[in-house]
Amino acid sequence: MRTIVLALVVVLAVIFAILNRNALLFPHTLSLGFVTYREVPLGLILLLTGLVLALIFYFWAGVSRLRAQADSARLLRDMEALRASLDNQEGSRFAQLQGYLDQRFNTLGTGSTADLDHTVSQQLAATNARIDALERNLNVQLAQIDDYLKRRLR
Protein backbone atom coordinates (compact mmCIF):
# COMPACT_ATOMS: atom_id res chain seq x y z
CA MET A 1 0.00 0.00 0.00
CA ARG A 2 2.79 2.40 0.90
CA THR A 3 4.58 1.58 -2.34
CA ILE A 4 1.46 2.38 -4.34
CA VAL A 5 1.07 5.73 -2.58
CA LEU A 6 4.74 6.56 -3.15
CA ALA A 7 4.49 5.62 -6.84
CA LEU A 8 1.36 7.76 -7.17
CA VAL A 9 3.12 10.75 -5.57
CA VAL A 10 6.13 10.35 -7.88
CA VAL A 11 3.91 10.05 -10.97
CA LEU A 12 1.92 13.14 -9.99
CA ALA A 13 5.16 15.06 -9.37
CA VAL A 14 6.49 14.04 -12.80
CA ILE A 15 3.23 15.09 -14.50
CA PHE A 16 3.36 18.39 -12.60
CA ALA A 17 6.99 18.91 -13.68
CA ILE A 18 6.20 18.18 -17.34
CA LEU A 19 3.20 20.51 -17.39
CA ASN A 20 5.10 23.31 -15.64
CA ARG A 21 8.65 22.80 -16.91
CA ASN A 22 9.01 26.44 -17.98
CA ALA A 23 8.13 27.69 -14.48
CA LEU A 24 10.27 25.03 -12.79
CA LEU A 25 13.30 25.85 -14.95
CA PHE A 26 12.87 29.63 -14.75
CA PRO A 27 16.14 31.10 -13.42
CA HIS A 28 16.10 32.71 -9.98
CA THR A 29 18.63 34.17 -7.61
CA LEU A 30 19.20 31.84 -4.64
CA SER A 31 20.71 33.23 -1.45
CA LEU A 32 21.81 30.85 1.29
CA GLY A 33 22.99 33.63 3.61
CA PHE A 34 26.72 33.15 3.11
CA VAL A 35 26.69 32.61 -0.65
CA THR A 36 24.46 33.75 -3.52
CA TYR A 37 23.77 31.76 -6.67
CA ARG A 38 22.44 33.38 -9.83
CA GLU A 39 20.38 31.78 -12.59
CA VAL A 40 19.33 28.71 -10.50
CA PRO A 41 16.12 26.74 -11.34
CA LEU A 42 14.57 27.15 -7.88
CA GLY A 43 11.29 25.36 -8.72
CA LEU A 44 13.15 22.26 -9.86
CA ILE A 45 15.26 22.27 -6.69
CA LEU A 46 12.13 22.49 -4.52
CA LEU A 47 10.39 19.73 -6.46
CA LEU A 48 13.39 17.41 -6.17
CA THR A 49 13.72 18.23 -2.46
CA GLY A 50 10.07 17.24 -1.95
CA LEU A 51 10.61 13.95 -3.77
CA VAL A 52 13.73 13.18 -1.72
CA LEU A 53 11.79 13.88 1.50
CA ALA A 54 8.99 11.57 0.33
CA LEU A 55 11.55 8.81 -0.27
CA ILE A 56 13.14 9.37 3.14
CA PHE A 57 9.79 9.09 4.91
CA TYR A 58 8.91 6.01 2.85
CA PHE A 59 12.07 4.19 3.92
CA TRP A 60 11.72 5.44 7.50
CA ALA A 61 8.20 3.93 7.68
CA GLY A 62 9.56 0.66 6.25
CA VAL A 63 12.29 0.51 8.90
CA SER A 64 9.72 1.23 11.62
CA ARG A 65 7.52 -1.59 10.33
CA LEU A 66 10.49 -3.97 10.26
CA ARG A 67 11.35 -3.04 13.86
CA ALA A 68 7.78 -3.74 14.94
CA GLN A 69 7.86 -7.12 13.18
CA ALA A 70 11.19 -7.95 14.82
CA ASP A 71 9.75 -7.08 18.23
CA SER A 72 6.73 -9.27 17.53
CA ALA A 73 8.94 -12.15 16.42
CA ARG A 74 11.08 -11.80 19.56
CA LEU A 75 7.98 -11.79 21.73
CA LEU A 76 6.64 -14.89 19.97
CA ARG A 77 9.97 -16.70 20.47
CA ASP A 78 9.93 -15.78 24.17
CA MET A 79 6.35 -16.99 24.51
CA GLU A 80 7.21 -20.26 22.75
CA ALA A 81 10.19 -20.80 25.07
CA LEU A 82 7.96 -20.08 28.07
CA ARG A 83 5.34 -22.52 26.79
CA ALA A 84 7.96 -25.25 26.31
CA SER A 85 9.31 -24.61 29.80
CA LEU A 86 5.84 -24.80 31.29
CA ASP A 87 5.14 -28.02 29.38
CA ASN A 88 8.33 -29.54 30.77
CA GLN A 89 7.42 -28.47 34.29
CA GLU A 90 3.92 -29.90 33.89
CA GLY A 91 5.37 -33.18 32.62
CA SER A 92 7.67 -33.44 35.61
CA ARG A 93 4.75 -32.75 37.95
CA PHE A 94 2.74 -35.53 36.31
CA ALA A 95 5.70 -37.87 36.69
CA GLN A 96 5.96 -36.97 40.39
CA LEU A 97 2.23 -37.51 40.81
CA GLN A 98 2.44 -40.88 39.05
CA GLY A 99 5.31 -41.91 41.30
CA TYR A 100 3.42 -40.83 44.38
CA LEU A 101 0.27 -42.69 43.31
CA ASP A 102 2.28 -45.83 42.55
CA GLN A 103 3.90 -45.63 45.97
CA ARG A 104 0.54 -45.16 47.71
CA PHE A 105 -1.05 -48.06 45.83
CA ASN A 106 1.89 -50.29 46.70
CA THR A 107 1.59 -49.26 50.34
CA LEU A 108 -2.14 -49.91 50.35
CA GLY A 109 -1.71 -53.27 48.65
CA THR A 110 0.84 -54.59 51.15
CA GLY A 111 -0.89 -53.56 54.43
CA SER A 112 -3.22 -55.71 56.60
CA THR A 113 -6.98 -55.11 56.55
CA ALA A 114 -7.17 -53.32 59.92
CA ASP A 115 -4.12 -51.22 59.20
CA LEU A 116 -5.46 -50.62 55.71
CA ASP A 117 -8.80 -49.31 56.98
CA HIS A 118 -7.06 -47.07 59.52
CA THR A 119 -4.54 -45.80 56.94
CA VAL A 120 -7.26 -45.20 54.36
CA SER A 121 -9.41 -43.27 56.83
CA GLN A 122 -6.42 -41.11 57.87
CA GLN A 123 -5.49 -40.45 54.28
CA LEU A 124 -9.10 -39.69 53.42
CA ALA A 125 -9.33 -37.19 56.27
CA ALA A 126 -6.03 -35.59 55.25
CA THR A 127 -7.15 -35.42 51.62
CA ASN A 128 -10.50 -33.86 52.61
CA ALA A 129 -8.69 -31.28 54.77
CA ARG A 130 -6.34 -30.44 51.90
CA ILE A 131 -9.23 -30.15 49.44
CA ASP A 132 -11.04 -27.80 51.84
CA ALA A 133 -7.90 -25.67 52.24
CA LEU A 134 -7.41 -25.53 48.46
CA GLU A 135 -11.07 -24.61 47.97
CA ARG A 136 -10.79 -21.75 50.48
CA ASN A 137 -7.60 -20.54 48.83
CA LEU A 138 -9.21 -20.72 45.39
CA ASN A 139 -12.27 -18.79 46.60
CA VAL A 140 -10.03 -16.06 48.07
CA GLN A 141 -8.06 -15.78 44.84
CA LEU A 142 -11.22 -15.64 42.73
CA ALA A 143 -12.64 -12.92 44.98
CA GLN A 144 -9.42 -10.93 44.62
CA ILE A 145 -9.51 -11.27 40.83
CA ASP A 146 -13.17 -10.27 40.80
CA ASP A 147 -12.44 -7.17 42.90
CA TYR A 148 -9.51 -6.26 40.68
CA LEU A 149 -11.58 -6.59 37.50
CA LYS A 150 -14.41 -4.52 38.97
CA ARG A 151 -11.94 -1.77 39.90
CA ARG A 152 -10.35 -1.81 36.43
CA LEU A 153 -13.68 -1.74 34.59
CA ARG A 154 -15.05 1.29 36.45
N, C-alpha and C positions, 0 to 999 in steps of 0.2 A: 504494500500500500504506500509506504513512504517512497519507494522507488518510483512509483507511478506519479506521485505528487511532484517529486523532484524533476522527473522528465517533463511533466506538464509545465512547470515553472521555467525550465530551460527553453522549451519550445516557444512559450509565450514571449520570453525575453528575446529570442532570435527573431521572431516575427516582428516584435516591437522595434528591434534594431534595424531590420531590413526596411520597414516602413518609414523609419525616421533617421535613416543614415546620414542625411545632410545635416540635421540638427545635432546628431551625436558626434559627427566629425568636424563640426564648426570650431574653428580655432578660438581659444580663450587664453587669457593670461591667468596663470596659476601661481598663487603666492603661498608658500609654506611657512612664512614668518622669517626664516633665515636665508631663503633663496627664492627667486622668482623665475618661473618658466614662461616663455612666450610661445604663442601658437601651439597650444596643447589641446587635444580633443577631450575636453572635460566630460562631456556626456558619455563618451565611450569608457572613460576611466571609471565613472560612477556606475555604469551598467556592469562592467566587469567586476568591480568591487562587490556589487550586490550578488552576482553569481558565485563569486568565491565565498562570500558569507553563507549563502544557501548550501554550498557544498560542505563547508565546515560544520554547520548545524546538522546536516544530514549524517555525516560520519560520527559526530558527537552523539546523536541519538542512537546510532547503531552500536557504538561502544557501550552506552548506558544499558541498552537492551541485552547485550552480551554479558555485562556484569550481573544483571538481574538473573539471567539464565544460569550463570555460574554459581551464584548464591543459592538458587533453587536446587541445582544439582548437588551442591555440597550439603544442603539441608537434607535432601533425599538420601544421600549416602550415609549421613549421620543417623537418620531415622532407621535405615536398613540395618546398620550396625547395632543400634539399640534393640531392634526387633530380634536380631539373631542372638544377642546376649540374653535377652529375656526368654527366648525359646530354650536356650541352653540351661538357664537357671530353672525354668519350669520343668525341663526334663530331669534335672538332678533332683528336684523336689519330688517328682513322681517316683524316681528310683528309691529315694529315701523312704517314701511312704510304702512302696512295695516291700522293701526290706523290713520295715517295721511291722507291716501286716503279716508277712511270712513268719517273723519271729513270734508274734502274738498267737498265730494259729498253731505254730509248733508248741508253744507253751501250753496252750489250751488243750491240745491233743495229747500231751504227755501227763497231765495232772490227773489225780483221782477225782471221783465224782463229788465228794464233799468239798474238797479243795477247789474243784472246778466251779461249783456253784458259788462258793464264797468269793473266789477271784472274779468270776463273771459279774456278780452283784457289785463288787467294789469298782470294777472297771466301768460298769454301767453308770454307777453314781458319779464317778469322776468324769465320764464322758458327758453326762447330763449337765454337770456343773460347768464344764468347759463350754458346752453349747450355749448355756444360759449367759455366761460371761461374754462370749462372742456376739450373741444376739444383742446384749446391752450395748456393747462397744459399737456394733453396726448401727443401732438406733441412734446413738449419740452422734456418730459421724454423719449419718443421713440428715439429722436435724441441723448440724452445723452447715452442711452443704446447702440445705434448704434455706437457712437464714442468709447465707452468703449470696445465693442467687436472688433472693427477694431484695436484698440491699442493692445488688448490682442492677436490677431491672427497674428500680424506682427512678 
